[in-house]
Amino acid sequence: MGGFCASVWKRGTPFISIPTTLVAQMDAAIGGKTGINFRSGKNILGSFAQPTAIWIWEGFLKTLPPRILKAGWVEGYKHALLYGEELLRKVEVCSFTQPPSSDLLRQLVEVKWHIVQQDPYESQGLRQALNLGHTLGHVWETLSLRTEAPLLHGEAIAIGLWQEIYLSTQLYGTSSTILDRLTDKLRREKLLIPLPPHTRALWEKLLLQDKKRRSGQLYLPLLREVGQVELQPVEIKYLWQAVQAYREMVE
Ligand SMILES: NC(=O)c1ccc[n+]([C@@H]2O[C@H](COP(=O)([O-])OP(=O)(O)OC[C@H]3O[C@@H](n4cnc5c(N)ncnc54)[C@H](O)[C@@H]3O)[C@@H](O)[C@H]2O)c1
């Protein structure tokens, strides 16, 4: 929000970022996407604005409540899925209620850093890999914001990540072992969260606001294997099937 305000103040004012949560250090502060929620959706008003500097200090993480720490780890898990098996194993053995070691934090920050350096404005398809889990995750986050028990961003992304990896196994033939590992980790961290109240019509309306929609068609980054993501057109009926599969698993 600070970055967005700086980017519109007098048509752009220099700023530095000092992220103090895990999700902000590994993800939100890196890459220059700024924005605020508006009317019915997440990040409807926004801009690309690069800070002059980003100061990441792991000491901030010591005072984070466990729930906020856990939600931050979800983006770290996603970065590891995008990067490769070795990093994924390192993340899997960490307890999400503890901060990462400074070495691991640096590696997870660098995953995002390298991707956004190559495709700063999401114009070459590379950066869209970072949206893994976010098409559906944003819908759950938006729906939850209308309730008395809003989800944290990372909690909603945990739901979206599971559903989009499920889709990858169904549409792409991705190994179900990846989904089993994710399910196991989310279960152990108590991140298999019930879906916020919704109707199919409202869910679909929010889904169709997604910024990755082109000519009426939704495109999602799907995971072919650990370290390999591709943007694919996906029909809404398959997304709904993934929602049902998640509901059945959680209930
Ligand atoms: N722009 C992007 O690329 C990007 C990527 C990921 C997430 N996001 C966005 O980031 C937002 C979530 O960020 P967040 O988790 O930093 O949220 P936040 O800023 O709302 O912080 C969560 C809570 O933690 C508290 N807090 C912050 N630092 C603390 C510390 N060191 N010790 C104790 N408490 C502390 C805050 O006061 C707040 O109550 C979401 O809106 C999400 O959409 C953006």
The ligand as a MOL file (V3000), in Angstrom:
LIG
                    3D

  0  0  0     0  0            999 V3000
M  V30 BEGIN CTAB
M  V30 COUNTS 44 48 0 0 0
M  V30 BEGIN ATOM
M  V30 1 N 2.7080 -7.2240 -4.3990 0
M  V30 2 C 2.9540 -8.5150 -4.3490 0
M  V30 3 O 3.6620 -9.0570 -5.1910 0
M  V30 4 C 2.4010 -9.3200 -3.2040 0
M  V30 5 C 2.8380 -10.6280 -3.0010 0
M  V30 6 C 2.3480 -11.3270 -1.8910 0
M  V30 7 C 1.4350 -10.7350 -1.0310 0
M  V30 8 N 1.0030 -9.4700 -1.2850 0 CHG=1
M  V30 9 C 0.0380 -8.8240 -0.3860 0
M  V30 10 O 0.6320 -8.6570 0.8880 0
M  V30 11 C -0.4180 -8.5410 1.8530 0
M  V30 12 C -0.0430 -9.3150 3.1070 0
M  V30 13 O 1.1510 -8.7990 3.6160 0
M  V30 14 P 1.5530 -8.9380 5.1310 0
M  V30 15 O 1.4190 -10.3370 5.6100 0
M  V30 16 O 2.8790 -8.2550 5.2210 0 CHG=-1
M  V30 17 O 0.3490 -8.1550 5.8540 0
M  V30 18 P 0.2180 -7.0120 6.9050 0
M  V30 19 O 1.0950 -5.8620 6.5540 0
M  V30 20 O -1.2430 -6.8230 7.0020 0
M  V30 21 O 0.7910 -7.6490 8.2590 0
M  V30 22 C 0.0810 -8.6230 8.9550 0
M  V30 23 C 0.0690 -8.3010 10.4440 0
M  V30 24 O 1.3830 -8.4940 10.9960 0
M  V30 25 C 1.7380 -7.3890 11.8220 0
M  V30 26 N 3.2080 -7.2870 11.7720 0
M  V30 27 C 3.9480 -6.8820 10.7270 0
M  V30 28 N 5.2630 -7.0440 11.0060 0
M  V30 29 C 5.3450 -7.5590 12.2520 0
M  V30 30 C 6.4260 -7.9510 13.0780 0
M  V30 31 N 7.6910 -7.8960 12.6410 0
M  V30 32 N 6.1520 -8.4390 14.3170 0
M  V30 33 C 4.8720 -8.5460 14.7430 0
M  V30 34 N 3.8010 -8.2060 13.9970 0
M  V30 35 C 4.0280 -7.7120 12.7580 0
M  V30 36 C 0.9940 -6.2220 11.2100 0
M  V30 37 O 0.7980 -5.1900 12.1390 0
M  V30 38 C -0.3230 -6.8720 10.7990 0
M  V30 39 O -1.2080 -6.9490 11.8890 0
M  V30 40 C -1.6720 -9.0830 1.2040 0
M  V30 41 O -2.5750 -8.0420 0.9640 0
M  V30 42 C -1.1790 -9.6560 -0.1100 0
M  V30 43 O -2.1250 -9.5550 -1.1200 0
M  V30 44 C 1.4780 -8.7460 -2.3350 0
M  V30 END ATOM
M  V30 BEGIN BOND
M  V30 1 1 1 2
M  V30 2 2 2 3
M  V30 3 1 2 4
M  V30 4 1 4 5
M  V30 5 2 4 44
M  V30 6 2 5 6
M  V30 7 1 6 7
M  V30 8 2 7 8
M  V30 9 1 8 9
M  V30 10 1 8 44
M  V30 11 1 9 10
M  V30 12 1 9 42
M  V30 13 1 10 11
M  V30 14 1 11 12
M  V30 15 1 11 40
M  V30 16 1 12 13
M  V30 17 1 13 14
M  V30 18 2 14 15
M  V30 19 1 14 16
M  V30 20 1 14 17
M  V30 21 1 17 18
M  V30 22 2 18 19
M  V30 23 1 18 20
M  V30 24 1 18 21
M  V30 25 1 21 22
M  V30 26 1 22 23
M  V30 27 1 23 24
M  V30 28 1 23 38
M  V30 29 1 24 25
M  V30 30 1 25 26
M  V30 31 1 25 36
M  V30 32 1 26 27
M  V30 33 1 26 35
M  V30 34 2 27 28
M  V30 35 1 28 29
M  V30 36 1 29 30
M  V30 37 2 29 35
M  V30 38 1 30 31
M  V30 39 2 30 32
M  V30 40 1 32 33
M  V30 41 2 33 34
M  V30 42 1 34 35
M  V30 43 1 36 37
M  V30 44 1 36 38
M  V30 45 1 38 39
M  V30 46 1 40 41
M  V30 47 1 40 42
M  V30 48 1 42 43
M  V30 END BOND
M  V30 END CTAB
M  END
